[in-house]
Amino acid sequence: MEFLQSKWLKQWCFVGCSALFICLYLYGASENSRIINLDVSRSDQEAYLSYAQNMYETGYNLVGGRNRMPAFSFLLSLLYSPELTQNQFFARSKDFNIVATAALLPGLFWLFRRTLPFLLSVNLWLITTFTVLIFKAGYAQAELLFYFLSFFGFFLMLRMLQQPSWKLGLLTGIVLGLAHLTKASVLPGFLLFVLAFVAQSGYSAVTQWRFSSQRIAAKLEQIKKENISRLLSLVLAAVAFLGVIYPYISTSRQYFGHYFYNVNSTFYMWYDSWEEAEAGTRKYGDGKGYPEMPSHLIPSPQKYLREHSSSEILSRFKRGIDRVILVASKSYGYFKYILLFGAIALLLSAVHWRTTLAIVKRHFFLISFCLSYFVAYLLIYAWYTPVASGNRFTLALFMPLLFFLGTIVHTQHRHHPFISLGSLKLKWFYLFNFVTLGMILFELHPILSDRILTTFGGS
């Protein structure tokens, strides 16, 4: 009976604390929206509202300009009414984004908790909620919806590399498809996942066949079935992904000539500045159809490589990475936690290098996918900085990266030394988590009383 009462008390304490933090989130995001985010023309918000209004007025028979993706504006269109002024629609859209993201917060904690221990999950959730999400919730932008969907997709891809199944494959494809319809930034990560999955499946099949005892026919048949099942799960993921996005990409093919036409990835990223883009394909109507301009002036990877030296290309990457780090370091407060978890993960991996090597060997393809995912997107965002830069681009990596670093710290927990405080012995892992918890709780007051009231989070 005492056990049941204790368990009941813990559950209610957890529910009460969760409700308190979500209320603080709603308060902070609402205050930032009310005091700071008053200009609808800043950071593409007016464009999202206009897209939603056009959807409503055309009965959702709208092609769109292939700059912003339709999912978020579709949700906003459900809030639209012709009786609303622009400012009223703007206020309603901001409130919707705040409430919707607050509703997704329990799901975010659930994802952390599926893999990590309770206290570490709490820390990652609080860091994410109060140093990133709260600053971006009160804006009519697609970013937060994309962050949630892309992280869920990343989580599912990791699961697929560990324990694939046809159900997981379908869910992975659907989530990534929805993320792509929110922002067209999913395809590189999905392609890297496919490469890692195929390589892992091929290596596993060869290894199992080579070491199957005496090439027993039944054993070989079992290996064959397992690998067919694995590949089926990948095929279902790809089919589900394409099925979700097909209505959109088929329209792109019809009106713009390419299935994955997007003015940012097709044209703008191959310019050296936004001014060049405005004077180039944008001037020639790239949002209404494929731009009618001389073919030798249309930007492309081939054209860029012809006109730029290797030193210029490397310099663009370097300047872009420097810019990404500078923006992150002067941002809402999340950067120090990335540095903290990164330093601890690196230190533990180096100190327990034998364990690290064993883990890398056992999960080589999963770790390779994670590292290639972060490096590839960092380079893409760095490359794009001369055209457009800001937190809202690179923060798409925040939740996956924090989760990855937290997983490394957790994986090494069995080897954490004890720290003696007099007669009290504490395991380093728990001490680290309590210190981290103290940091974020101590920071809540300056966040909610000052930073949230002075920081524009839309850029």
DOKOL-70199 format. One record per residue (C-alpha): residue number from 1; x, y, z. Coordinates in nm, 3 decimals. Layout:
DOKOL-70199
(NUM; (X; Y; Z));
...
This chain:
DOKOL-70199
(1; (0.000; 0.000; 0.000));
(2; (0.287; 0.238; 0.084));
(3; (0.448; 0.151; -0.247));
(4; (0.128; 0.234; -0.435));
(5; (0.092; 0.563; -0.248));
(6; (0.456; 0.652; -0.321));
(7; (0.414; 0.572; -0.690));
(8; (0.088; 0.770; -0.702));
(9; (0.255; 1.067; -0.532));
(10; (0.548; 1.064; -0.777));
(11; (0.313; 1.052; -1.074));
(12; (0.108; 1.345; -0.951));
(13; (0.422; 1.545; -0.868));
(14; (0.544; 1.483; -1.222));
(15; (0.210; 1.587; -1.372));
(16; (0.198; 1.898; -1.156));
(17; (0.553; 2.006; -1.243));
(18; (0.491; 1.939; -1.612));
(19; (0.175; 2.151; -1.603));
(20; (0.365; 2.431; -1.427));
(21; (0.643; 2.434; -1.686));
(22; (0.395; 2.430; -1.975));
(23; (0.209; 2.723; -1.815));
(24; (0.540; 2.911; -1.789));
(25; (0.603; 2.830; -2.153));
(26; (0.262; 2.963; -2.253));
(27; (0.319; 3.278; -2.047));
(28; (0.666; 3.350; -2.188));
(29; (0.573; 3.279; -2.550));
(30; (0.259; 3.492; -2.521));
(31; (0.451; 3.784; -2.370));
(32; (0.711; 3.768; -2.646));
(33; (0.434; 3.763; -2.904));
(34; (0.251; 4.055; -2.741));
(35; (0.551; 4.279; -2.675));
(36; (0.814; 4.195; -2.938));
(37; (0.648; 4.037; -3.241));
(38; (0.427; 4.321; -3.359));
(39; (0.541; 4.362; -3.721));
(40; (0.378; 4.109; -3.954));
(41; (0.621; 4.198; -4.234));
(42; (0.925; 4.065; -4.046));
(43; (1.077; 3.723; -4.119));
(44; (0.832; 3.592; -4.380));
(45; (0.530; 3.599; -4.147));
(46; (0.324; 3.810; -4.385));
(47; (0.408; 3.565; -4.665));
(48; (0.277; 3.269; -4.463));
(49; (-0.045; 3.455; -4.383));
(50; (-0.089; 3.557; -4.746));
(51; (-0.034; 3.197; -4.858));
(52; (-0.299; 3.079; -4.609));
(53; (-0.546; 3.346; -4.720));
(54; (-0.495; 3.258; -5.088));
(55; (-0.552; 2.891; -5.009));
(56; (-0.883; 2.976; -4.845));
(57; (-0.998; 3.213; -5.119));
(58; (-0.914; 2.973; -5.405));
(59; (-1.078; 2.676; -5.239));
(60; (-0.732; 2.521; -5.189));
(61; (-0.676; 2.513; -5.564));
(62; (-0.352; 2.712; -5.537));
(63; (-0.019; 2.627; -5.696));
(64; (0.199; 2.855; -5.482));
(65; (0.538; 3.007; -5.553));
(66; (0.757; 2.709; -5.452));
(67; (0.940; 2.912; -5.191));
(68; (0.746; 2.831; -4.874));
(69; (0.594; 2.485; -4.836));
(70; (0.216; 2.448; -4.785));
(71; (0.164; 2.251; -4.461));
(72; (0.187; 2.535; -4.208));
(73; (-0.010; 2.780; -4.421));
(74; (-0.277; 2.513; -4.468));
(75; (-0.317; 2.495; -4.089));
(76; (-0.337; 2.874; -4.070));
(77; (-0.598; 2.878; -4.346));
(78; (-0.829; 2.679; -4.117));
(79; (-0.821; 2.980; -3.882));
(80; (-0.887; 3.236; -4.153));
(81; (-1.215; 3.419; -4.207));
(82; (-1.286; 3.702; -4.454));
(83; (-1.413; 3.914; -4.166));
(84; (-1.068; 3.922; -4.006));
(85; (-0.832; 4.213; -4.057));
(86; (-0.469; 4.129; -4.123));
(87; (-0.373; 4.217; -3.765));
(88; (-0.650; 3.998; -3.626));
(89; (-0.544; 3.707; -3.847));
(90; (-0.184; 3.769; -3.743));
(91; (-0.274; 3.760; -3.372));
(92; (-0.485; 3.446; -3.418));
(93; (-0.202; 3.272; -3.605));
(94; (0.051; 3.355; -3.334));
(95; (-0.181; 3.225; -3.063));
(96; (-0.239; 2.908; -3.261));
(97; (0.134; 2.843; -3.293));
(98; (0.186; 2.895; -2.919));
(99; (-0.095; 2.658; -2.818));
(100; (-0.007; 2.398; -3.083));
(101; (0.357; 2.380; -2.980));
(102; (0.261; 2.362; -2.612));
(103; (0.042; 2.064; -2.699));
(104; (0.341; 1.896; -2.866));
(105; (0.570; 1.936; -2.564));
(106; (0.453; 1.614; -2.388));
(107; (0.525; 1.426; -2.711));
(108; (0.876; 1.569; -2.717));
(109; (0.940; 1.445; -2.363));
(110; (0.801; 1.104; -2.459));
(111; (1.053; 1.080; -2.744));
(112; (1.343; 1.164; -2.512));
(113; (1.216; 0.918; -2.251));
(114; (1.187; 0.633; -2.501));
(115; (1.567; 0.612; -2.508));
(116; (1.709; 0.807; -2.214));
(117; (1.670; 0.790; -1.834));
(118; (1.421; 1.014; -1.659));
(119; (1.644; 1.291; -1.521));
(120; (1.842; 1.328; -1.844));
(121; (1.515; 1.340; -2.041));
(122; (1.386; 1.615; -1.809));
(123; (1.704; 1.817; -1.865));
(124; (1.692; 1.786; -2.243));
(125; (1.322; 1.876; -2.242));
(126; (1.371; 2.185; -2.024));
(127; (1.671; 2.304; -2.225));
(128; (1.484; 2.264; -2.552));
(129; (1.164; 2.420; -2.420));
(130; (1.310; 2.726; -2.248));
(131; (1.618; 2.810; -2.457));
(132; (1.475; 2.747; -2.805));
(133; (1.104; 2.677; -2.843));
(134; (0.970; 2.950; -2.615));
(135; (1.150; 3.218; -2.818));
(136; (1.004; 3.102; -3.149));
(137; (0.652; 2.997; -3.055));
(138; (0.480; 3.336; -3.087));
(139; (0.549; 3.374; -3.459));
(140; (0.349; 3.294; -3.770));
(141; (0.628; 3.077; -3.908));
(142; (0.660; 2.711; -4.001));
(143; (0.986; 2.655; -3.814));
(144; (0.859; 2.503; -3.488));
(145; (0.628; 2.259; -3.661));
(146; (0.922; 2.160; -3.880));
(147; (1.154; 2.118; -3.581));
(148; (0.911; 1.876; -3.417));
(149; (0.846; 1.677; -3.734));
(150; (1.209; 1.662; -3.846));
(151; (1.324; 1.548; -3.500));
(152; (1.052; 1.283; -3.492));
(153; (1.166; 1.173; -3.837));
(154; (1.530; 1.164; -3.722));
(155; (1.428; 0.957; -3.418));
(156; (1.237; 0.712; -3.639));
(157; (1.528; 0.678; -3.882));
(158; (1.752; 0.583; -3.589));
(159; (1.494; 0.324; -3.483));
(160; (1.483; 0.189; -3.838));
(161; (1.860; 0.139; -3.833));
(162; (1.824; -0.056; -3.507));
(163; (1.501; -0.255; -3.537));
(164; (1.330; -0.206; -3.874));
(165; (0.974; -0.321; -3.934));
(166; (0.710; -0.254; -4.195));
(167; (0.502; -0.049; -3.947));
(168; (0.803; 0.161; -3.851));
(169; (0.889; 0.205; -4.218));
(170; (0.543; 0.339; -4.298));
(171; (0.546; 0.575; -3.999));
(172; (0.895; 0.702; -4.088));
(173; (0.794; 0.779; -4.446));
(174; (0.472; 0.955; -4.341));
(175; (0.644; 1.174; -4.080));
(176; (0.927; 1.268; -4.315));
(177; (0.674; 1.344; -4.587));
(178; (0.484; 1.579; -4.356));
(179; (0.813; 1.741; -4.255));
(180; (0.900; 1.796; -4.621));
(181; (0.563; 1.961; -4.681));
(182; (0.643; 2.194; -4.390));
(183; (0.991; 2.293; -4.508));
(184; (1.179; 2.151; -4.806));
(185; (1.485; 2.049; -4.604));
(186; (1.425; 1.679; -4.543));
(187; (1.552; 1.519; -4.864));
(188; (1.930; 1.527; -4.789));
(189; (1.878; 1.358; -4.452));
(190; (1.644; 1.097; -4.598));
(191; (1.893; 1.013; -4.875));
(192; (2.173; 0.973; -4.619));
(193; (1.945; 0.740; -4.421));
(194; (1.874; 0.530; -4.731));
(195; (2.248; 0.496; -4.802));
(196; (2.322; 0.397; -4.441));
(197; (2.033; 0.150; -4.432));
(198; (2.129; -0.018; -4.760));
(199; (2.496; -0.038; -4.657));
(200; (2.400; -0.182; -4.318));
(201; (2.167; -0.439; -4.476));
(202; (2.430; -0.546; -4.728));
(203; (2.700; -0.580; -4.464));
(204; (2.467; -0.771; -4.233));
(205; (2.362; -1.012; -4.510));
(206; (2.720; -1.086; -4.615));
(207; (2.836; -1.132; -4.255));
(208; (2.547; -1.360; -4.162));
(209; (2.592; -1.571; -4.474));
(210; (2.966; -1.602; -4.424));
(211; (2.939; -1.718; -4.064));
(212; (2.621; -1.924; -4.083));
(213; (2.704; -2.266; -3.944));
(214; (2.803; -2.504; -4.225));
(215; (2.584; -2.313; -4.473));
(216; (2.277; -2.493; -4.342));
(217; (1.993; -2.442; -4.588));
(218; (1.739; -2.351; -4.319));
(219; (1.979; -2.093; -4.174));
(220; (2.040; -1.936; -4.513));
(221; (1.666; -1.924; -4.577));
(222; (1.614; -1.743; -4.246));
(223; (1.884; -1.489; -4.335));
(224; (1.718; -1.434; -4.673));
(225; (1.379; -1.370; -4.512));
(226; (1.528; -1.130; -4.256));
(227; (1.699; -0.923; -4.523));
(228; (1.394; -0.918; -4.746));
(229; (1.194; -0.794; -4.446));
(230; (1.454; -0.521; -4.383));
(231; (1.449; -0.402; -4.743));
(232; (1.069; -0.413; -4.744));
(233; (1.061; -0.175; -4.449));
(234; (1.288; 0.065; -4.641));
(235; (1.075; 0.039; -4.956));
(236; (0.763; 0.113; -4.751));
(237; (0.934; 0.417; -4.596));
(238; (1.021; 0.550; -4.943));
(239; (0.674; 0.474; -5.082));
(240; (0.503; 0.640; -4.785));
(241; (0.728; 0.946; -4.816));
(242; (0.658; 0.984; -5.187));
(243; (0.289; 0.909; -5.135));
(244; (0.252; 1.193; -4.884));
(245; (0.434; 1.450; -5.099));
(246; (0.320; 1.331; -5.444));
(247; (0.022; 1.569; -5.485));
(248; (0.259; 1.858; -5.423));
(249; (0.556; 1.740; -5.632));
(250; (0.335; 1.634; -5.922));
(251; (0.201; 1.990; -5.936));
(252; (0.562; 2.115; -5.929));
(253; (0.638; 1.891; -6.226));
(254; (0.331; 2.018; -6.412));
(255; (0.386; 2.391; -6.359));
(256; (0.762; 2.422; -6.303));
(257; (0.907; 2.126; -6.492));
(258; (1.069; 1.946; -6.197));
(259; (0.928; 1.728; -5.921));
(260; (1.143; 1.878; -5.644));
(261; (1.141; 2.233; -5.775));
(262; (1.203; 2.487; -5.499));
(263; (1.340; 2.833; -5.567));
(264; (1.579; 2.812; -5.270));
(265; (1.749; 2.483; -5.353));
(266; (1.709; 2.509; -5.732));
(267; (1.834; 2.867; -5.775));
(268; (1.903; 3.087; -5.474));
(269; (2.170; 2.875; -5.305));
(270; (2.382; 2.900; -5.621));
(271; (2.401; 3.278; -5.597));
(272; (2.662; 3.466; -5.394));
(273; (2.411; 3.701; -5.231));
(274; (2.042; 3.775; -5.194));
(275; (2.088; 4.082; -5.415));
(276; (2.203; 3.854; -5.698));
(277; (1.898; 3.634; -5.649));
(278; (1.664; 3.935; -5.660));
(279; (1.824; 4.057; -5.983));
(280; (1.827; 3.705; -6.126));
(281; (1.564; 3.432; -6.135));
(282; (1.342; 3.611; -5.882));
(283; (1.313; 3.907; -6.121));
(284; (1.217; 3.669; -6.399));
(285; (0.927; 3.514; -6.207));
(286; (1.074; 3.193; -6.065));
(287; (0.772; 3.170; -5.830));
(288; (0.522; 3.161; -6.116));
(289; (0.700; 2.914; -6.341));
(290; (1.044; 2.816; -6.457));
(291; (1.215; 3.154; -6.518));
(292; (1.223; 3.265; -6.880));
(293; (1.577; 3.400; -6.904));
(294; (1.888; 3.311; -7.104));
(295; (1.997; 2.961; -7.010));
(296; (2.356; 3.067; -6.947));
(297; (2.236; 3.304; -6.673));
(298; (2.031; 3.046; -6.482));
(299; (2.223; 2.944; -6.165));
(300; (2.313; 2.581; -6.111));
(301; (2.583; 2.373; -5.939));
(302; (2.764; 2.330; -6.272));
(303; (2.758; 2.703; -6.343));
(304; (2.881; 2.785; -5.993));
(305; (3.173; 2.541; -6.018));
(306; (3.273; 2.684; -6.356));
(307; (3.278; 3.041; -6.229));
(308; (3.437; 2.993; -5.886));
(309; (3.775; 2.862; -5.779));
(310; (3.824; 2.593; -5.515));
(311; (3.963; 2.854; -5.275));
(312; (3.650; 3.068; -5.317));
(313; (3.428; 2.767; -5.249));
(314; (3.624; 2.670; -4.937));
(315; (3.618; 3.031; -4.821));
(316; (3.239; 3.038; -4.856));
(317; (3.209; 2.728; -4.639));
(318; (3.447; 2.871; -4.377));
(319; (3.272; 3.207; -4.359));
(320; (2.938; 3.030; -4.341));
(321; (3.041; 2.801; -4.054));
(322; (3.187; 3.100; -3.866));
(323; (2.858; 3.283; -3.917));
(324; (2.650; 2.987; -3.796));
(325; (2.861; 2.956; -3.478));
(326; (2.855; 3.332; -3.416));
(327; (2.475; 3.353; -3.448));
(328; (2.428; 3.050; -3.221));
(329; (2.666; 3.183; -2.955));
(330; (2.481; 3.517; -2.936));
(331; (2.136; 3.363; -2.940));
(332; (1.871; 3.269; -2.682));
(333; (2.100; 3.073; -2.447));
(334; (2.102; 2.722; -2.593));
(335; (2.461; 2.730; -2.720));
(336; (2.626; 2.674; -2.380));
(337; (2.428; 2.352; -2.334));
(338; (2.546; 2.223; -2.670));
(339; (2.903; 2.302; -2.565));
(340; (2.849; 2.142; -2.222));
(341; (2.702; 1.816; -2.352));
(342; (2.948; 1.809; -2.642));
(343; (3.249; 1.851; -2.411));
(344; (3.127; 1.585; -2.166));
(345; (3.044; 1.341; -2.447));
(346; (3.387; 1.393; -2.604));
(347; (3.569; 1.362; -2.271));
(348; (3.391; 1.042; -2.172));
(349; (3.442; 0.892; -2.517));
(350; (3.815; 0.967; -2.498));
(351; (3.864; 0.848; -2.139));
(352; (3.676; 0.523; -2.202));
(353; (3.812; 0.477; -2.551));
(354; (3.794; 0.097; -2.545));
(355; (3.424; 0.113; -2.469));
(356; (3.384; 0.381; -2.734));
(357; (3.554; 0.165; -2.997));
(358; (3.330; -0.130; -2.904));
(359; (3.019; 0.088; -2.934));
(360; (3.132; 0.231; -3.269));
(361; (3.199; -0.119; -3.400));
(362; (2.860; -0.245; -3.282));
(363; (2.664; 0.057; -3.414));
(364; (2.890; 0.170; -3.698));
(365; (2.620; 0.246; -3.953));
(366; (2.392; 0.423; -3.705));
(367; (2.675; 0.645; -3.580));
(368; (2.795; 0.709; -3.935));
(369; (2.445; 0.820; -4.031));
(370; (2.425; 1.059; -3.734));
(371; (2.763; 1.218; -3.802));
(372; (2.702; 1.250; -4.176));
(373; (2.358; 1.398; -4.102));
(374; (2.501; 1.674; -3.880));
(375; (2.799; 1.749; -4.106));
(376; (2.590; 1.757; -4.423));
(377; (2.329; 1.995; -4.283));
(378; (2.593; 2.216; -4.121));
(379; (2.763; 2.253; -4.459));
(380; (2.432; 2.319; -4.635));
(381; (2.332; 2.590; -4.386));
(382; (2.684; 2.738; -4.395));
(383; (2.673; 2.747; -4.775));
(384; (2.339; 2.928; -4.772));
(385; (2.444; 3.204; -4.529));
(386; (2.545; 3.457; -4.801));
(387; (2.187; 3.441; -4.928));
(388; (2.002; 3.409; -4.596));
(389; (2.109; 3.318; -4.245));
(390; (1.977; 3.310; -3.893));
(391; (1.877; 3.085; -3.607));
(392; (1.566; 2.956; -3.776));
(393; (1.773; 2.763; -4.030));
(394; (2.033; 2.594; -3.813));
(395; (1.802; 2.530; -3.516));
(396; (1.654; 2.242; -3.715));
(397; (1.966; 2.054; -3.597));
(398; (1.927; 2.146; -3.231));
(399; (1.697; 1.869; -3.106));
(400; (1.868; 1.589; -3.303));
(401; (2.214; 1.707; -3.192));
(402; (2.120; 1.750; -2.824));
(403; (1.953; 1.407; -2.826));
(404; (2.261; 1.251; -2.989));
(405; (2.500; 1.407; -2.736));
(406; (2.271; 1.311; -2.447));
(407; (2.266; 0.953; -2.574));
(408; (2.646; 0.941; -2.578));
(409; (2.660; 1.066; -2.218));
(410; (2.402; 0.807; -2.116));
(411; (2.576; 0.524; -2.303));
(412; (2.892; 0.581; -2.099));
(413; (2.705; 0.593; -1.763));
(414; (2.825; 0.253; -1.642));
(415; (3.180; 0.380; -1.651));
(416; (3.122; 0.711; -1.474));
(417; (3.337; 0.737; -1.160));
(418; (3.196; 0.799; -0.816));
(419; (3.262; 1.136; -0.653));
(420; (3.298; 1.143; -0.275));
(421; (3.144; 1.430; -0.079));
(422; (3.247; 1.343; 0.276));
(423; (3.076; 1.017; 0.357));
(424; (2.842; 1.058; 0.062));
(425; (2.928; 0.894; -0.268));
(426; (2.757; 1.017; -0.584));
(427; (2.784; 0.869; -0.927));
(428; (2.922; 1.129; -1.168));
(429; (2.632; 1.077; -1.411));
(430; (2.372; 1.182; -1.155));
(431; (2.581; 1.472; -1.026));
(432; (2.620; 1.602; -1.381));
(433; (2.245; 1.580; -1.439));
(434; (2.161; 1.755; -1.112));
(435; (2.407; 2.036; -1.191));
(436; (2.256; 2.071; -1.540));
(437; (1.906; 2.076; -1.391));
(438; (2.015; 2.347; -1.149));
(439; (2.158; 2.552; -1.439));
(440; (1.838; 2.552; -1.642));
(441; (1.612; 2.611; -1.340));
(442; (1.831; 2.899; -1.224));
(443; (1.814; 3.045; -1.577));
(444; (1.434; 3.039; -1.589));
(445; (1.401; 3.367; -1.402));
(446; (1.619; 3.578; -1.637));
(447; (1.457; 3.406; -1.936));
(448; (1.101; 3.482; -1.827));
(449; (1.163; 3.822; -1.668));
(450; (1.404; 3.975; -1.920));
(451; (1.526; 3.778; -2.219));
(452; (1.183; 3.677; -2.345));
(453; (1.067; 4.041; -2.325));
(454; (1.356; 4.181; -2.528));
(455; (1.444; 3.914; -2.788));
(456; (1.303; 3.891; -3.138));
(457; (1.286; 3.519; -3.211));
(458; (1.172; 3.518; -3.572));
(459; (1.509; 3.557; -3.740));
